[in-house]
Amino acid sequence: MGIPELFFYFFAIMVIGIGCIVAFSKNLLRSAFALFFVLFGMAGFYVLLGGDFLAVVQIMVYAGGVNVLLIFGTMLTSDISNPKTSNLSFQGMVTVVVGVSFVVLLTVIINSTRWPAHVPGEMMATTKDLGRLLLKEYVLPFEVISFLLLAAIVSALVLVKKGD
């Protein structure tokens, strides 16, 4: 077993284990902080697959931005330390039947599929090629999207100012 396989198993155990904390924790703030590490582990999978740009975007956008918004929303919620309802929803037999059926279906699909073996080549950086494409061949769509984002930000500011 090589180093990439060890990292794969590390990230897999991390994502599954901390994902269980996200799903089963009664504390919403603890779930939000655990979600950060799940999304960070998913970025590790992107690195193992050779998608360095996607890994950085995963960390910056999802693990960083979205999770910060979730944590602020949780912290601004009144009486978050003493919730009256839980985020756990256990439906008894329905949950067990659906869960077991899903595992059996996945097992049948995985065992009946012929998986092609692919030996990965040398990993190369993708950001250089992506930057070249965005600033040479696709510069017009890139600039149109940046203009639309600027218009959306200005529109949001106008709507907020109009609310006062």
WOVENDA-V626169 format. One line per field, one symbol per residue. ss: DSSP state (@ for helix, = for strand, . for the rest). Layout:
BEGIN
ss=???
END
This chain:
BEGIN
ss=..@@@@@@@@@@@@@@@@@@@@@@...@@@@@@@@@@@@@@@@@@@@@...@@@@@@@@@@@@@@@@@@@@@@@@@................@@@@@@@@@@@@@@@@@@@@..............@@@@@@@@@@@.@@@@@@@@@@@@@@@@@@@@@@@@@.
END
